[in-house]
Amino acid sequence: MLEVAILGFLADGPLHGYELRRRVAQLSGYTRPVSDGSLYPAINRMLKRGLLDRRLEPGSAAAQRYVLSLTDAGRTELLQRLRKPADHEITDGSRFFTIMAFLSLLPDLADQHAVLRRRLEFLEEPASFFYEGERPLRVQEVADPYRRGMLVIARATSRAERAWLHDVLHAGAPDGAGDARPARTPRSLSEYAD
């Protein structure tokens, strides 16, 4: 997902390496910190593959700085990865949020919605952190209060995400004129969790 984030942020325009690192770190948050030891090798691999371009630019002081930009091949790669994310990029919440951060770069609403439908299908499958044999345990079947808390939180999060996905997919359905209807805006974020 680091590559998708790099490509996605550079799709907005050229960036200095340190600014790119800051944006990627803000997107990934504390759950997946971005180190120089992972970012710069990824950038170098992408440069070698022709996905990025790097040029020197005069700095505000005497030092010059590198500016990274997306190549046509990089844009093609980004759109392909957004259009057809791997299964683990759909099922893993953090990875899916990285996809979602750049999904609007896909020019075709049908392609965007195909990705959202895959996520919705995954979320609508019965699942749990805890099982009895092959059967997922429901909240009321878990005695441990902390494990039960995990299920309560996951259930509320999943319900909110499913409600949002249904709203977006329904709102984007073409009307009689062929235009997409605007999405219904909830009165508050808690509306999705109810």
Biotite code that builds the C-alpha atoms (Angstrom):
import biotite.structure as struc

atoms = struc.array([
    struc.Atom([0.000, 0.000, 0.000], chain_id="A", res_id=1, res_name="MET", atom_name="CA", element="C"),
    struc.Atom([3.015, 2.254, 0.370], chain_id="A", res_id=2, res_name="LEU", atom_name="CA", element="C"),
    struc.Atom([3.357, 2.319, -3.423], chain_id="A", res_id=3, res_name="GLU", atom_name="CA", element="C"),
    struc.Atom([-0.326, 3.177, -3.879], chain_id="A", res_id=4, res_name="VAL", atom_name="CA", element="C"),
    struc.Atom([0.019, 6.037, -1.384], chain_id="A", res_id=5, res_name="ALA", atom_name="CA", element="C"),
    struc.Atom([3.146, 7.353, -3.132], chain_id="A", res_id=6, res_name="ILE", atom_name="CA", element="C"),
    struc.Atom([1.504, 7.176, -6.556], chain_id="A", res_id=7, res_name="LEU", atom_name="CA", element="C"),
    struc.Atom([-1.724, 8.669, -5.235], chain_id="A", res_id=8, res_name="GLY", atom_name="CA", element="C"),
    struc.Atom([-0.156, 11.678, -3.584], chain_id="A", res_id=9, res_name="PHE", atom_name="CA", element="C"),
    struc.Atom([2.051, 12.353, -6.603], chain_id="A", res_id=10, res_name="LEU", atom_name="CA", element="C"),
    struc.Atom([-1.041, 12.216, -8.834], chain_id="A", res_id=11, res_name="ALA", atom_name="CA", element="C"),
    struc.Atom([-1.989, 15.518, -7.162], chain_id="A", res_id=12, res_name="ASP", atom_name="CA", element="C"),
    struc.Atom([1.303, 17.070, -8.273], chain_id="A", res_id=13, res_name="GLY", atom_name="CA", element="C"),
    struc.Atom([5.092, 16.945, -7.766], chain_id="A", res_id=14, res_name="PRO", atom_name="CA", element="C"),
    struc.Atom([6.397, 16.777, -4.182], chain_id="A", res_id=15, res_name="LEU", atom_name="CA", element="C"),
    struc.Atom([9.681, 16.908, -2.329], chain_id="A", res_id=16, res_name="HIS", atom_name="CA", element="C"),
    struc.Atom([10.569, 13.616, -0.661], chain_id="A", res_id=17, res_name="GLY", atom_name="CA", element="C"),
    struc.Atom([10.069, 14.972, 2.861], chain_id="A", res_id=18, res_name="TYR", atom_name="CA", element="C"),
    struc.Atom([6.607, 16.335, 1.977], chain_id="A", res_id=19, res_name="GLU", atom_name="CA", element="C"),
    struc.Atom([5.649, 13.018, 0.409], chain_id="A", res_id=20, res_name="LEU", atom_name="CA", element="C"),
    struc.Atom([6.843, 11.203, 3.552], chain_id="A", res_id=21, res_name="ARG", atom_name="CA", element="C"),
    struc.Atom([4.743, 13.526, 5.743], chain_id="A", res_id=22, res_name="ARG", atom_name="CA", element="C"),
    struc.Atom([1.589, 12.921, 3.700], chain_id="A", res_id=23, res_name="ARG", atom_name="CA", element="C"),
    struc.Atom([2.069, 9.154, 3.616], chain_id="A", res_id=24, res_name="VAL", atom_name="CA", element="C"),
    struc.Atom([2.713, 9.115, 7.377], chain_id="A", res_id=25, res_name="ALA", atom_name="CA", element="C"),
    struc.Atom([-0.456, 11.136, 8.016], chain_id="A", res_id=26, res_name="GLN", atom_name="CA", element="C"),
    struc.Atom([-2.492, 8.748, 5.885], chain_id="A", res_id=27, res_name="LEU", atom_name="CA", element="C"),
    struc.Atom([-1.151, 5.596, 7.501], chain_id="A", res_id=28, res_name="SER", atom_name="CA", element="C"),
    struc.Atom([-1.325, 7.022, 11.017], chain_id="A", res_id=29, res_name="GLY", atom_name="CA", element="C"),
    struc.Atom([0.135, 5.405, 14.077], chain_id="A", res_id=30, res_name="TYR", atom_name="CA", element="C"),
    struc.Atom([-0.961, 1.885, 13.075], chain_id="A", res_id=31, res_name="THR", atom_name="CA", element="C"),
    struc.Atom([1.496, 1.654, 10.190], chain_id="A", res_id=32, res_name="ARG", atom_name="CA", element="C"),
    struc.Atom([4.300, 4.154, 10.673], chain_id="A", res_id=33, res_name="PRO", atom_name="CA", element="C"),
    struc.Atom([6.399, 5.021, 7.635], chain_id="A", res_id=34, res_name="VAL", atom_name="CA", element="C"),
    struc.Atom([10.145, 5.015, 8.091], chain_id="A", res_id=35, res_name="SER", atom_name="CA", element="C"),
    struc.Atom([12.817, 6.343, 5.760], chain_id="A", res_id=36, res_name="ASP", atom_name="CA", element="C"),
    struc.Atom([13.999, 2.720, 5.577], chain_id="A", res_id=37, res_name="GLY", atom_name="CA", element="C"),
    struc.Atom([10.784, 1.724, 3.815], chain_id="A", res_id=38, res_name="SER", atom_name="CA", element="C"),
    struc.Atom([9.841, 4.920, 1.945], chain_id="A", res_id=39, res_name="LEU", atom_name="CA", element="C"),
    struc.Atom([13.066, 5.712, 0.110], chain_id="A", res_id=40, res_name="TYR", atom_name="CA", element="C"),
    struc.Atom([13.757, 2.149, -1.084], chain_id="A", res_id=41, res_name="PRO", atom_name="CA", element="C"),
    struc.Atom([10.163, 2.049, -2.406], chain_id="A", res_id=42, res_name="ALA", atom_name="CA", element="C"),
    struc.Atom([10.722, 5.355, -4.208], chain_id="A", res_id=43, res_name="ILE", atom_name="CA", element="C"),
    struc.Atom([13.975, 4.034, -5.727], chain_id="A", res_id=44, res_name="ASN", atom_name="CA", element="C"),
    struc.Atom([12.262, 0.836, -6.937], chain_id="A", res_id=45, res_name="ARG", atom_name="CA", element="C"),
    struc.Atom([9.502, 2.913, -8.511], chain_id="A", res_id=46, res_name="MET", atom_name="CA", element="C"),
    struc.Atom([12.042, 5.205, -10.178], chain_id="A", res_id=47, res_name="LEU", atom_name="CA", element="C"),
    struc.Atom([13.760, 2.152, -11.701], chain_id="A", res_id=48, res_name="LYS", atom_name="CA", element="C"),
    struc.Atom([10.418, 0.852, -12.985], chain_id="A", res_id=49, res_name="ARG", atom_name="CA", element="C"),
    struc.Atom([9.720, 4.222, -14.639], chain_id="A", res_id=50, res_name="GLY", atom_name="CA", element="C"),
    struc.Atom([6.701, 5.014, -12.453], chain_id="A", res_id=51, res_name="LEU", atom_name="CA", element="C"),
    struc.Atom([8.263, 8.170, -10.993], chain_id="A", res_id=52, res_name="LEU", atom_name="CA", element="C"),
    struc.Atom([10.543, 10.909, -12.186], chain_id="A", res_id=53, res_name="ASP", atom_name="CA", element="C"),
    struc.Atom([13.046, 12.754, -9.968], chain_id="A", res_id=54, res_name="ARG", atom_name="CA", element="C"),
    struc.Atom([14.660, 16.094, -10.723], chain_id="A", res_id=55, res_name="ARG", atom_name="CA", element="C"),
    struc.Atom([16.820, 18.503, -8.776], chain_id="A", res_id=56, res_name="LEU", atom_name="CA", element="C"),
    struc.Atom([15.309, 21.825, -7.843], chain_id="A", res_id=57, res_name="GLU", atom_name="CA", element="C"),
    struc.Atom([17.054, 24.796, -6.205], chain_id="A", res_id=58, res_name="PRO", atom_name="CA", element="C"),
    struc.Atom([16.350, 24.988, -2.487], chain_id="A", res_id=59, res_name="GLY", atom_name="CA", element="C"),
    struc.Atom([15.440, 28.061, -0.479], chain_id="A", res_id=60, res_name="SER", atom_name="CA", element="C"),
    struc.Atom([18.990, 27.995, 0.888], chain_id="A", res_id=61, res_name="ALA", atom_name="CA", element="C"),
    struc.Atom([22.072, 26.806, -0.975], chain_id="A", res_id=62, res_name="ALA", atom_name="CA", element="C"),
    struc.Atom([21.086, 23.132, -0.906], chain_id="A", res_id=63, res_name="ALA", atom_name="CA", element="C"),
    struc.Atom([19.246, 21.615, -3.843], chain_id="A", res_id=64, res_name="GLN", atom_name="CA", element="C"),
    struc.Atom([16.303, 19.299, -3.284], chain_id="A", res_id=65, res_name="ARG", atom_name="CA", element="C"),
    struc.Atom([14.824, 16.419, -5.243], chain_id="A", res_id=66, res_name="TYR", atom_name="CA", element="C"),
    struc.Atom([11.272, 16.740, -6.491], chain_id="A", res_id=67, res_name="VAL", atom_name="CA", element="C"),
    struc.Atom([9.326, 13.605, -7.378], chain_id="A", res_id=68, res_name="LEU", atom_name="CA", element="C"),
    struc.Atom([6.590, 13.465, -9.981], chain_id="A", res_id=69, res_name="SER", atom_name="CA", element="C"),
    struc.Atom([4.372, 10.818, -11.504], chain_id="A", res_id=70, res_name="LEU", atom_name="CA", element="C"),
    struc.Atom([5.129, 9.547, -15.011], chain_id="A", res_id=71, res_name="THR", atom_name="CA", element="C"),
    struc.Atom([2.488, 8.378, -17.485], chain_id="A", res_id=72, res_name="ASP", atom_name="CA", element="C"),
    struc.Atom([3.450, 4.800, -16.580], chain_id="A", res_id=73, res_name="ALA", atom_name="CA", element="C"),
    struc.Atom([3.005, 5.674, -12.896], chain_id="A", res_id=74, res_name="GLY", atom_name="CA", element="C"),
    struc.Atom([-0.468, 7.087, -13.529], chain_id="A", res_id=75, res_name="ARG", atom_name="CA", element="C"),
    struc.Atom([-1.404, 3.946, -15.479], chain_id="A", res_id=76, res_name="THR", atom_name="CA", element="C"),
    struc.Atom([-0.101, 1.753, -12.630], chain_id="A", res_id=77, res_name="GLU", atom_name="CA", element="C"),
    struc.Atom([-2.043, 3.757, -10.035], chain_id="A", res_id=78, res_name="LEU", atom_name="CA", element="C"),
    struc.Atom([-5.310, 3.562, -11.963], chain_id="A", res_id=79, res_name="LEU", atom_name="CA", element="C"),
    struc.Atom([-4.862, -0.183, -12.503], chain_id="A", res_id=80, res_name="GLN", atom_name="CA", element="C"),
    struc.Atom([-4.198, -0.795, -8.793], chain_id="A", res_id=81, res_name="ARG", atom_name="CA", element="C"),
    struc.Atom([-7.216, 1.315, -7.828], chain_id="A", res_id=82, res_name="LEU", atom_name="CA", element="C"),
    struc.Atom([-9.442, -0.365, -10.401], chain_id="A", res_id=83, res_name="ARG", atom_name="CA", element="C"),
    struc.Atom([-8.480, -3.914, -9.371], chain_id="A", res_id=84, res_name="LYS", atom_name="CA", element="C"),
    struc.Atom([-7.194, -4.013, -5.792], chain_id="A", res_id=85, res_name="PRO", atom_name="CA", element="C"),
    struc.Atom([-5.942, -7.365, -4.517], chain_id="A", res_id=86, res_name="ALA", atom_name="CA", element="C"),
    struc.Atom([-8.282, -9.299, -2.230], chain_id="A", res_id=87, res_name="ASP", atom_name="CA", element="C"),
    struc.Atom([-6.211, -8.460, 0.857], chain_id="A", res_id=88, res_name="HIS", atom_name="CA", element="C"),
    struc.Atom([-6.492, -4.766, -0.036], chain_id="A", res_id=89, res_name="GLU", atom_name="CA", element="C"),
    struc.Atom([-10.278, -5.135, 0.100], chain_id="A", res_id=90, res_name="ILE", atom_name="CA", element="C"),
    struc.Atom([-10.443, -7.182, 3.320], chain_id="A", res_id=91, res_name="THR", atom_name="CA", element="C"),
    struc.Atom([-7.849, -5.302, 5.388], chain_id="A", res_id=92, res_name="ASP", atom_name="CA", element="C"),
    struc.Atom([-9.388, -2.071, 6.716], chain_id="A", res_id=93, res_name="GLY", atom_name="CA", element="C"),
    struc.Atom([-6.181, -0.019, 6.699], chain_id="A", res_id=94, res_name="SER", atom_name="CA", element="C"),
    struc.Atom([-5.251, -1.122, 3.215], chain_id="A", res_id=95, res_name="ARG", atom_name="CA", element="C"),
    struc.Atom([-8.781, -0.453, 1.968], chain_id="A", res_id=96, res_name="PHE", atom_name="CA", element="C"),
    struc.Atom([-8.679, 3.065, 3.422], chain_id="A", res_id=97, res_name="PHE", atom_name="CA", element="C"),
    struc.Atom([-5.528, 3.717, 1.398], chain_id="A", res_id=98, res_name="THR", atom_name="CA", element="C"),
    struc.Atom([-7.384, 2.595, -1.733], chain_id="A", res_id=99, res_name="ILE", atom_name="CA", element="C"),
    struc.Atom([-10.352, 4.778, -0.757], chain_id="A", res_id=100, res_name="MET", atom_name="CA", element="C"),
    struc.Atom([-8.123, 7.833, -0.247], chain_id="A", res_id=101, res_name="ALA", atom_name="CA", element="C"),
    struc.Atom([-7.402, 7.854, -3.982], chain_id="A", res_id=102, res_name="PHE", atom_name="CA", element="C"),
    struc.Atom([-10.460, 6.108, -5.444], chain_id="A", res_id=103, res_name="LEU", atom_name="CA", element="C"),
    struc.Atom([-11.861, 9.367, -6.822], chain_id="A", res_id=104, res_name="SER", atom_name="CA", element="C"),
    struc.Atom([-8.882, 9.456, -9.230], chain_id="A", res_id=105, res_name="LEU", atom_name="CA", element="C"),
    struc.Atom([-10.598, 6.712, -11.227], chain_id="A", res_id=106, res_name="LEU", atom_name="CA", element="C"),
    struc.Atom([-12.426, 8.630, -13.949], chain_id="A", res_id=107, res_name="PRO", atom_name="CA", element="C"),
    struc.Atom([-15.253, 6.095, -14.300], chain_id="A", res_id=108, res_name="ASP", atom_name="CA", element="C"),
    struc.Atom([-17.872, 6.007, -11.526], chain_id="A", res_id=109, res_name="LEU", atom_name="CA", element="C"),
    struc.Atom([-18.675, 2.385, -12.443], chain_id="A", res_id=110, res_name="ALA", atom_name="CA", element="C"),
    struc.Atom([-15.060, 1.406, -11.673], chain_id="A", res_id=111, res_name="ASP", atom_name="CA", element="C"),
    struc.Atom([-15.206, 3.227, -8.330], chain_id="A", res_id=112, res_name="GLN", atom_name="CA", element="C"),
    struc.Atom([-18.445, 1.491, -7.429], chain_id="A", res_id=113, res_name="HIS", atom_name="CA", element="C"),
    struc.Atom([-17.118, -1.931, -8.428], chain_id="A", res_id=114, res_name="ALA", atom_name="CA", element="C"),
    struc.Atom([-14.400, -1.536, -5.780], chain_id="A", res_id=115, res_name="VAL", atom_name="CA", element="C"),
    struc.Atom([-16.912, -0.354, -3.179], chain_id="A", res_id=116, res_name="LEU", atom_name="CA", element="C"),
    struc.Atom([-19.201, -3.309, -3.946], chain_id="A", res_id=117, res_name="ARG", atom_name="CA", element="C"),
    struc.Atom([-16.314, -5.728, -3.344], chain_id="A", res_id=118, res_name="ARG", atom_name="CA", element="C"),
    struc.Atom([-15.745, -4.162, 0.078], chain_id="A", res_id=119, res_name="ARG", atom_name="CA", element="C"),
    struc.Atom([-19.462, -4.292, 0.870], chain_id="A", res_id=120, res_name="LEU", atom_name="CA", element="C"),
    struc.Atom([-19.671, -7.967, -0.119], chain_id="A", res_id=121, res_name="GLU", atom_name="CA", element="C"),
    struc.Atom([-16.766, -8.708, 2.233], chain_id="A", res_id=122, res_name="PHE", atom_name="CA", element="C"),
    struc.Atom([-18.356, -6.774, 5.113], chain_id="A", res_id=123, res_name="LEU", atom_name="CA", element="C"),
    struc.Atom([-21.690, -8.544, 4.686], chain_id="A", res_id=124, res_name="GLU", atom_name="CA", element="C"),
    struc.Atom([-20.140, -11.989, 5.198], chain_id="A", res_id=125, res_name="GLU", atom_name="CA", element="C"),
    struc.Atom([-20.632, -13.270, 8.777], chain_id="A", res_id=126, res_name="PRO", atom_name="CA", element="C"),
    struc.Atom([-17.344, -12.958, 10.644], chain_id="A", res_id=127, res_name="ALA", atom_name="CA", element="C"),
    struc.Atom([-15.911, -12.743, 14.120], chain_id="A", res_id=128, res_name="SER", atom_name="CA", element="C"),
    struc.Atom([-12.592, -12.663, 15.904], chain_id="A", res_id=129, res_name="PHE", atom_name="CA", element="C"),
    struc.Atom([-13.722, -15.746, 17.807], chain_id="A", res_id=130, res_name="PHE", atom_name="CA", element="C"),
    struc.Atom([-15.229, -18.991, 16.539], chain_id="A", res_id=131, res_name="TYR", atom_name="CA", element="C"),
    struc.Atom([-16.759, -22.188, 17.823], chain_id="A", res_id=132, res_name="GLU", atom_name="CA", element="C"),
    struc.Atom([-15.551, -24.650, 15.241], chain_id="A", res_id=133, res_name="GLY", atom_name="CA", element="C"),
    struc.Atom([-16.356, -22.937, 11.940], chain_id="A", res_id=134, res_name="GLU", atom_name="CA", element="C"),
    struc.Atom([-19.228, -20.858, 13.336], chain_id="A", res_id=135, res_name="ARG", atom_name="CA", element="C"),
    struc.Atom([-18.484, -17.197, 14.206], chain_id="A", res_id=136, res_name="PRO", atom_name="CA", element="C"),
    struc.Atom([-19.471, -16.326, 17.779], chain_id="A", res_id=137, res_name="LEU", atom_name="CA", element="C"),
    struc.Atom([-21.971, -13.535, 18.333], chain_id="A", res_id=138, res_name="ARG", atom_name="CA", element="C"),
    struc.Atom([-21.407, -10.783, 20.912], chain_id="A", res_id=139, res_name="VAL", atom_name="CA", element="C"),
    struc.Atom([-23.785, -12.296, 23.487], chain_id="A", res_id=140, res_name="GLN", atom_name="CA", element="C"),
    struc.Atom([-21.967, -15.662, 23.260], chain_id="A", res_id=141, res_name="GLU", atom_name="CA", element="C"),
    struc.Atom([-18.612, -14.250, 24.396], chain_id="A", res_id=142, res_name="VAL", atom_name="CA", element="C"),
    struc.Atom([-18.129, -14.229, 28.177], chain_id="A", res_id=143, res_name="ALA", atom_name="CA", element="C"),
    struc.Atom([-14.832, -12.342, 28.356], chain_id="A", res_id=144, res_name="ASP", atom_name="CA", element="C"),
    struc.Atom([-15.695, -8.611, 28.636], chain_id="A", res_id=145, res_name="PRO", atom_name="CA", element="C"),
    struc.Atom([-12.691, -7.439, 26.626], chain_id="A", res_id=146, res_name="TYR", atom_name="CA", element="C"),
    struc.Atom([-13.275, -9.891, 23.807], chain_id="A", res_id=147, res_name="ARG", atom_name="CA", element="C"),
    struc.Atom([-16.938, -8.898, 23.857], chain_id="A", res_id=148, res_name="ARG", atom_name="CA", element="C"),
    struc.Atom([-15.810, -5.269, 23.645], chain_id="A", res_id=149, res_name="GLY", atom_name="CA", element="C"),
    struc.Atom([-13.745, -6.077, 20.562], chain_id="A", res_id=150, res_name="MET", atom_name="CA", element="C"),
    struc.Atom([-16.844, -7.545, 18.922], chain_id="A", res_id=151, res_name="LEU", atom_name="CA", element="C"),
    struc.Atom([-19.075, -4.614, 19.921], chain_id="A", res_id=152, res_name="VAL", atom_name="CA", element="C"),
    struc.Atom([-16.621, -2.081, 18.490], chain_id="A", res_id=153, res_name="ILE", atom_name="CA", element="C"),
    struc.Atom([-16.015, -4.087, 15.311], chain_id="A", res_id=154, res_name="ALA", atom_name="CA", element="C"),
    struc.Atom([-19.760, -4.549, 14.824], chain_id="A", res_id=155, res_name="ARG", atom_name="CA", element="C"),
    struc.Atom([-20.471, -0.819, 15.197], chain_id="A", res_id=156, res_name="ALA", atom_name="CA", element="C"),
    struc.Atom([-17.636, 0.076, 12.831], chain_id="A", res_id=157, res_name="THR", atom_name="CA", element="C"),
    struc.Atom([-18.775, -2.474, 10.272], chain_id="A", res_id=158, res_name="SER", atom_name="CA", element="C"),
    struc.Atom([-22.396, -1.312, 10.511], chain_id="A", res_id=159, res_name="ARG", atom_name="CA", element="C"),
    struc.Atom([-21.336, 2.314, 9.965], chain_id="A", res_id=160, res_name="ALA", atom_name="CA", element="C"),
    struc.Atom([-19.143, 1.422, 6.999], chain_id="A", res_id=161, res_name="GLU", atom_name="CA", element="C"),
    struc.Atom([-21.863, -0.746, 5.414], chain_id="A", res_id=162, res_name="ARG", atom_name="CA", element="C"),
    struc.Atom([-24.415, 2.062, 5.824], chain_id="A", res_id=163, res_name="ALA", atom_name="CA", element="C"),
    struc.Atom([-22.023, 4.523, 4.186], chain_id="A", res_id=164, res_name="TRP", atom_name="CA", element="C"),
    struc.Atom([-21.287, 2.114, 1.332], chain_id="A", res_id=165, res_name="LEU", atom_name="CA", element="C"),
    struc.Atom([-25.008, 1.537, 0.734], chain_id="A", res_id=166, res_name="HIS", atom_name="CA", element="C"),
    struc.Atom([-25.588, 5.318, 0.701], chain_id="A", res_id=167, res_name="ASP", atom_name="CA", element="C"),
    struc.Atom([-22.779, 5.972, -1.779], chain_id="A", res_id=168, res_name="VAL", atom_name="CA", element="C"),
    struc.Atom([-23.705, 3.093, -4.057], chain_id="A", res_id=169, res_name="LEU", atom_name="CA", element="C"),
    struc.Atom([-27.386, 4.032, -4.031], chain_id="A", res_id=170, res_name="HIS", atom_name="CA", element="C"),
    struc.Atom([-26.696, 7.749, -4.521], chain_id="A", res_id=171, res_name="ALA", atom_name="CA", element="C"),
    struc.Atom([-24.387, 7.045, -7.455], chain_id="A", res_id=172, res_name="GLY", atom_name="CA", element="C"),
    struc.Atom([-27.004, 5.046, -9.359], chain_id="A", res_id=173, res_name="ALA", atom_name="CA", element="C"),
    struc.Atom([-27.802, 6.811, -12.620], chain_id="A", res_id=174, res_name="PRO", atom_name="CA", element="C"),
    struc.Atom([-31.105, 8.664, -12.740], chain_id="A", res_id=175, res_name="ASP", atom_name="CA", element="C"),
    struc.Atom([-33.229, 9.124, -15.837], chain_id="A", res_id=176, res_name="GLY", atom_name="CA", element="C"),
    struc.Atom([-30.884, 11.755, -17.281], chain_id="A", res_id=177, res_name="ALA", atom_name="CA", element="C"),
    struc.Atom([-27.830, 9.546, -16.849], chain_id="A", res_id=178, res_name="GLY", atom_name="CA", element="C"),
    struc.Atom([-26.267, 11.762, -14.170], chain_id="A", res_id=179, res_name="ASP", atom_name="CA", element="C"),
    struc.Atom([-25.364, 10.490, -10.734], chain_id="A", res_id=180, res_name="ALA", atom_name="CA", element="C"),
    struc.Atom([-27.598, 11.715, -7.943], chain_id="A", res_id=181, res_name="ARG", atom_name="CA", element="C"),
    struc.Atom([-25.716, 13.429, -5.102], chain_id="A", res_id=182, res_name="PRO", atom_name="CA", element="C"),
    struc.Atom([-25.107, 11.320, -2.021], chain_id="A", res_id=183, res_name="ALA", atom_name="CA", element="C"),
    struc.Atom([-27.427, 11.822, 0.921], chain_id="A", res_id=184, res_name="ARG", atom_name="CA", element="C"),
    struc.Atom([-25.533, 13.579, 3.677], chain_id="A", res_id=185, res_name="THR", atom_name="CA", element="C"),
    struc.Atom([-26.117, 12.163, 7.159], chain_id="A", res_id=186, res_name="PRO", atom_name="CA", element="C"),
    struc.Atom([-27.044, 14.598, 9.902], chain_id="A", res_id=187, res_name="ARG", atom_name="CA", element="C"),
    struc.Atom([-24.002, 13.381, 11.812], chain_id="A", res_id=188, res_name="SER", atom_name="CA", element="C"),
    struc.Atom([-21.412, 10.629, 11.637], chain_id="A", res_id=189, res_name="LEU", atom_name="CA", element="C"),
    struc.Atom([-23.183, 8.867, 14.495], chain_id="A", res_id=190, res_name="SER", atom_name="CA", element="C"),
    struc.Atom([-26.132, 8.305, 12.147], chain_id="A", res_id=191, res_name="GLU", atom_name="CA", element="C"),
    struc.Atom([-24.034, 5.636, 10.427], chain_id="A", res_id=192, res_name="TYR", atom_name="CA", element="C"),
    struc.Atom([-23.331, 3.890, 13.726], chain_id="A", res_id=193, res_name="ALA", atom_name="CA", element="C"),
    struc.Atom([-26.978, 3.653, 14.831], chain_id="A", res_id=194, res_name="ASP", atom_name="CA", element="C"),
])
